[in-house]
Amino acid sequence: MRSLLFVPGDSEKKLEKGFDVGADVVIVDLEDSIAAQNKGLARDTAARFIAAHRHRTSSLIYVRVNDLSTGLTDDDLAALVPAKPDGIMLPKSNGGPDVQHLSAKLRVHEAESGLPDGAISILPIITETAAGVLAAATYAKTSARLVGLTWGAEDLSAAIGARATRDANGRYTDVFRVARTMTLLAASAAEVAAIDTVFPDFRDMAGFEAECAEAERDGFTGKMAIHPAQVPVINATFTPSAQAVKNSLAIVEAFKAAGNPGVVGIDGKMYDRPHLKLAERLLARARAAGLGA
């Protein structure tokens, strides 16, 4: 999962465009982009559209449901699980128990819809509440459905009363940098994908490209998008370069040829086991991107 594009679930026009953009994942949104009076319309529109059009897109289809505290989650699942989405995005997740709670609900809805147990994955947003940030370490080994962790800044700012998420230079302030860091560490601990949050100003492509590059540098494997124009940038940034793949293959092959020792030398430079692990991770990302590494 490199690029994950949000599309409002109540607009067939936007859904049609989103399905054609080339995002790795299209997130059909029933939550923040949908007004309270349109929730039912969004469920019906999204369910019909996914069922009718999913065959013509190569994107995985995820649905962002309303969070567990709203009382709307069951209605969302009842309407959308029969359309056979690939995954559910859980907003405002307060810890591993929320993933287990959602997994139990999915098991029932899958059975009712004739789907295999565990067919639908879960991707929680883990930093939209203070409790969620503090519970980041609780996701490891919670559910086989868990495929990644991601974070958000805007809901957290509202929850804690922060007037801004970024400083005058456009950098996240300390509390949001902590949330970002906790997501990355929690994903590593749970051995799932780490997905960076959205960049709200879709007109600032230079700033967006810089933030994508920083996220990839730090270990995130993908990023969420709010506009179709952001998808190609994300895909390019999070796809390993040909040179990176070549270098990683050389490291893996050198360790294999030497009988998997603690250290190998390549062209006068020493590489140890952490370098090998990084190389293997990069090659796995390349294969996932279809590079055949």
Secondary structure, DSSP 4 states (H G I P E B T S, - for coil): --EEEEEETT-HHHHHHHHTS--SEEEEESSTTS-GGGHHHHHHHHHHHHHHHGGG--SEEEEEPPPGGGT-HHHHHHHHGGG--SEEEETT--SHHHHHHHHHHHHHHHHHTTPPTT-SEEEEB--SSHHHHHTGGG-TTS-TTB-EEE--SHHHHHHHT-S-SB-TTSPBPHHHHHHHHHHHHHHHHHTSEEEE---S-TT-HHHHHHHHHHHHHHT--EEEESSGGGHHHHHHHTSPPHHHHHHHHHHHHHHHHTTS-SEEEETTEEEEHHHHHHHHHHHHHHHHTT---
